[in-house]
């Protein structure tokens, strides 16, 4: 299952889709993302003349060192 999902995701390139689009765009990206390189986001934004909003210290999914752990499924408040 993991290989199948990874294979499908590896063929999806949101940067290419954004570069082809004519819709106005805002690129929001964490500068410590270890999955999608920050420079890739800046490159795509520059190709579209889109504004880049950087979330300093944020990784993929905008989690930072100060973000509390995710609650279990169905919970609405973080679990201590």
C-alpha angles and dihedrals in degrees: 000000000000092000092049093050093045090049092053094045093048089061093053113087113179090185092063091047091049092048090055094047125094094200115112110260142199116197114210115189140161114236092219097051107144094189105047111031114239091226090059089058091049091049093051092046091050091050089057097035085239124157117253119217108196121204102207116224093008125131130197110324089020095275115154133188087265096051111112117237117275115265119243117269111292095017119121101195128054114261117237 
